Amino acid sequence: MDKKSKIYIAGHRGMVGAAIWRILSSKGYTNLIGKSSSELDLRNQNEVLSFFSNEKPDVVIDAAARVGGILANNNYPYQFLMDNLQIQNNLIDAALNNDVKKFIFLGSSCIYPKFAQQPLKEEYLLTDSLEPTNEWYAIAKITGVKACESIRKQFGKDYVSLMPTNLYGTHDNFDLKTSHVLPAMIRKFHEAKLNDHSPVELWGSGSPMREFLFVDDMAEAVVFALDNRLPEYLYNVGTGIDLTIRELAETIQNIVGHKGEIVWDSSKPDGTPRKLMDISKMHQLGWKHKVELKEGIEKTYNWFLENIDNFKEVKL
């Protein structure tokens, strides 16, 4: 990819988009463009079409989405379905109609069936039913994957979908109402530590197994997809290593320095029993993660501490 190519990063202020912007800038890409949600409402088709017509980007990286954990997915099913459909459909269609050379669509491991064989292979897509607690988000993302595949098939364009495992890192969302499990745990343990190491209550049994990828590694995978024309339409991106939620909690508790009790509320849902990605296709092409979980959590916690005064949601 020419370092002067005009690259539009949709969602450049989010955790993933910001990491992609940082990595691309560090590698000498000089023509990056981004718009905040107040500047460009990606749910508005006319606004998106006008933006593409004016800017004429060479590459689009779609890191824009309404995201959240089990609670947010359960409480706002319509928004998780419709907002994500509108965002990605507007971007994909505008890219096609404006002859965008390369489109990288970012999704999630939740696109795969709830009880699919582990580890999750790309070909398991649409072979069984989804996890009910996040099916609204998953259905939208599946639609995006298939839209990019259909453009690739019909028009021969280099549109590819990358499906990351659970992402975390700097610039994450630490709002307990909408955050994912790892940043939520960091905040809970930190607040409990400040509150005389009070008990920390966590959802579920702690038995489900999850895989986590540091966001800078995800950004490196996007750069890899930029620099190479990947031969297939869908690739998993992860570490290939998982652990139980209980083990995750104990790891975060140790890093944060919380000495109190962990209380598991088994009346709350666990979600999918296991979600481990088969990442052999990306490994065969030459990409592999660099940041291991403990190091990534330490970096994330340090960033949380450095920026805690900027979190409107965080009130200690």
N, C-alpha and C positions, 0 to 999 in steps of 0.2 A: 504494500500500500504506500503510495506517495505521501510523504510527510506533510505536503501542502494540500492534500485533498480536504475538501470541506466536509467535516464530520459533525452531524447533528446528534447530540446525546439527549434523548427525551428522558426527563426525570433526572437531570444533572445535579439537582440539589438533594436528592435522596441518598441513602447510604451507598447503594450500588452505583448509581450514576456519578456521584462525587468521587468514588474510588476510580472509576473508569477515566474520568476527567484527569485526576491526579496522575495516573499511570501513563496515559497518553501524552500529557504535557511533559512528564519526565523523560519520555522516549523521543521527544523532539517533534511531536505533532503540533503544528502551529495554527491550524485553521479550525478550531473547535467552536461550535455554536451551541447555545442552550437558552431556553426561555423558562422563566418561572411560571407557575400556574396562574398567577395574576396577569402575566403578560400574554400567555397563550393557553386557553382552555382546550386541552386535548380531547375533551368530550364533544366539542363543537366542531362539526365537520367543515363548515364554511371557514372558520378561523384557521383550521389546520391546512386546508387546501390553499388558502391565501398565503399562509406562511411558506409552504413548499414552493409555490409559484414564484414568490419573491426571492427566496434564499437559494433555491436550486442546490440542495446538498448532494454530494457524491455518495455519501454513506449515511445510513441511519442506524443508530443503536437504540433499541427500545428498552429502556430501563424504567419506564414510567408505569405505575400501577397503583391501585388501591390495595394495600396489604395489611395484614394483621394476623393475630393468633386465633385460637379456637373461639374465645369469647366474642371477638369482633365479627368473625365469620357467622357465628350463630345469631348475633343480634342484628346484623345488617346484611342479610342474604341478597336482597335486591340490589343494593349498591355494589356489593362485591361482584355480582354477575354483570350488571348493566354498565357500571362505570368502566370496568376493565374491557368489556366488549367494545364500548364506544372508543376508548383510548386507542386500543390496538388496531381496531378496524380502520379508524380514521388515518392512523399513521401508515399502515400497510397499503391501503388503497391510494393515499396521496403519494407514497413512494413509487408505486407502480406507475401511476399516471404522470409522474414527473421524471421518469427514467432514472431513478436512483439505482446505482450500480450494485450496491451491496446493502443488505438489510440484516441486522442481527437482532433476533427476537429472544428476549430472556423470559423464561417461565419458572417452573417450580417442580420439584419431585412429586408434588401432590397430584399431578396429572395421571399418575399410574394407579391401577386398581388397589383397593384397600388390602386385599389378601393375596396380592401377586407374589409369585415366588421370589425369594431373595437370593442374591442382590438383584435390583431392578434393572432389567435390560430395556433398551429403547423399543424393542419390538413388542413389549408387553402393553403398550399404549392401546386403549380401547378393547382390551380382552376381557374385562369384567367390571363390576360396579365400583364406584369411588367411595372414599371415606365421607360419610354424611356431614361431618362437622366442617369440612371445607370444600364441599362439592361445587359451590357457587363460583368460587375463585378458580377451581380446577377446570370447570367446564369452559369458562372464559379463556383460560390459557390453552386448553386443548384446541379451541377454535382458532387461536392465533397460530399455533403450530401447523394446523391443517391449511390455514390460509397461505402461510409461507411455503408449505410443501406444494400446494396447488400452483402457485406462481412459478416456483422452480420447475414444476412439471410442464406447465403450459407455455411459459415464456422463456424458460432456460436461464432465469436470473439467479444470481448468487445470493439467495435468501436462505438463511440458516437459523435454526432454533437451538439455543443452549439451555438445558434444564439443570439449574444448580440444585444441590442439596440445601439444607438449612444454612442460610447465610447469617453472619454476625460480624461485628467489627466497629471501627470508629464511625461516628455519625449515625449510629444506630438509634432506634426509637425506644426510649425508656419509659414511655407512658404505660402504666400498668393496665389500662383499659384496652389498649390496642397493640401492645408490643408482643413480640415472639418470646419463646420460653427463655432463651439464654440472657438477653438484656433484662427481662423482667426479674430473673433470679439475681442478677448483679445488683439491681436497685433494691430488691427486697432484703438481701443479705446486708447491703451497705446500711440501709436505714435501721435494720434490726441491730447492727453492731453499734450504731450511734445511740440506740435506745437500750443501753445496758445489756446488749447481746440477748434481746428478747427472742422468743420462739419465732420461727419462720414457717408459715403455712403454705404448702404447695399443692397444686391440683394433682389428682389421680393417685396411682399406686406407686409411681416411680419405676415401674417395670418396662414400659415401652423403650425401644432402642432407637436412637437417633444419630445421624451423621451431621457434622458441622464443618463448614468451610469459611475460612477467614475471607473477608470481602476483597482484600487486595489480590488474593489468589484468583477470585472470580474475575476481577478486572484483567488480570494477566491472561486468563482464558479468552476473554473478549479480544484482547490484542492479538492473541494467537489466531483467532478466527478472522481478524482483519488482515493479517499478514499471509494467510493461507486460504486457498479456495478449498473448503472442506468437501469431500466427495459425497456425503450424505446430508439429509435435511435436518436430522435431529441427533443431538449429542448430550449425554449426561456429563455433568461437571461436579466433581466432589473429591473426597479423599479416599474413599473405599474403606474407611475405618469408622465404626460406630461404637456407642456405649449406651448404658441405660440412663434414663433421666435421673435416677437416684445417684449414679456415679457422677453425672454432670453437676448435680446440686452439690455434692460433697467436694468436687474439684473447685467450683466457684466459691463455696463457703471457705475453703482453705486459702484461696488467693485473696479474698476480701478480708479475711481475718475474723470472721464471725465465730463465736464460741458457743452459741446457744443451741437449742434443740430444733430439729427439722420435723414438722408435723405434716403427714400426708393425708389429704382429704380424699379418701377413696370414693366418696359420693360424686365427685366431679369426673368428667370423661377423660379417658386416656388418649383418645384418638387412635390413629393407626398403630398396631402393635410394633411394627418395625418398618423402617424406610432406609435401606442401604442401597446406594447406587452402584451399578456396574459401570465402571468408568474405563473399561478396557479399550474402548474405541478411541477415546481422547489420548490415552497412554500410548497406543499404537501409533498415533499421529505425531506424538512428541511432547504433549503437554502433561505436566504433573504439578500438584500443589507443593508449596514450599513451607508454609507456616503450620506448625503442629498446634493442637488444641490448647494446651497449657500456655504456650507463648501468645497465642491469639487472644485468649481470655485476659491475660495480663495486660496486653496492649489496649484492649477494649476498656478494661477497668481504669487504667491510667487516663485514657481519654475522657472517660466519664467523670473522673475526679477533676480533671483540668477544665471541664466545660460545665460543671454542675450548676453554676450560677446562671447559665444561659437557658436551662431547661425550664420552660414555663410550667410544664406538668410536674416537675420535681419540686416538692416542698418538704424540706427536711426540718 
